[in-house]
């Protein structure tokens, strides 16, 4: 679905032992998105979680999720 008017979806990664989520950016609703993963972000992936939150237009004003968490997914080894 799409975010409510005046809202955006934001993608976060939460490392297994992290103290706070890290934003990967806003999730566009009108096109496919690619997120560039830095080495620091890549280090959070093993055992980590992805989450999508509902945020004000333009994303979280605090650098941390402020809205409802709408979806989560856990990374695992294949």
N, C-alpha and C positions, 0 to 999 in steps of 0.2 A: 504494500500500500504506500501511500504518499503521506508525508507529514501534514499536520493540520496547518491551516493558514497562519503565517507568521512564525512557523517552527521549521527546524531542520533536524535531520538524523545525523548523528555523529558516531564515528567508529572509534573504538578504544581497544587497546591491548593491555591486559593485566598479567604481568609476569607471575609465575608460580609463587615466588617469595617477595613480590613487589609490595611496597607500602602504599602505592597509588597507581591508578590507571594512567596510561599515556595515550593522548589523542593521535589518531592516524589521519584525522581530517573529516570533513563533511562528506556524506554519502549523497551523490547526485541522484535525482529521481528521474531525470530525463535522458540519461545515457549510461553506458557501461563505465565503470570506474576502475582505475589501476592505482594502487597505493605503493609508493616507493618505500622500501624497507631499508633503513640504515642498519649498520652493524649493531648499534645499541638496541634498536627495536628487535632485530633478529635474535638477540640474546634473551629476550623476554618470551619468545614464542614457545620453546620447548617446555611443556607442562603448563603453558599459559592459557588464557581465555580471551576470546574476542567478545566484545559487547557493543550493542547499538543503543544509544540513548536518544531521547526526545529532548531537543534543546531549542533555545530561542534562535530566531533567524540569525545566521552568521556563526552559530556555534556557542559553546559554553563560554560565558563571560569570566569564569574563574579559573579555567584550565583543568577543571575536574568536572565530572558529570554532575549536572544540576537537575536534570529532568528524570523522568521514569526510564528505567532500563527496559527496553522492549524485546531484546533477544540476546542470547549468549551462546557461545559455542566453544568447546574445549579443543585445543590442539592435541594430537596424539601421534605417536610414531606408527608408521605403516610397515 
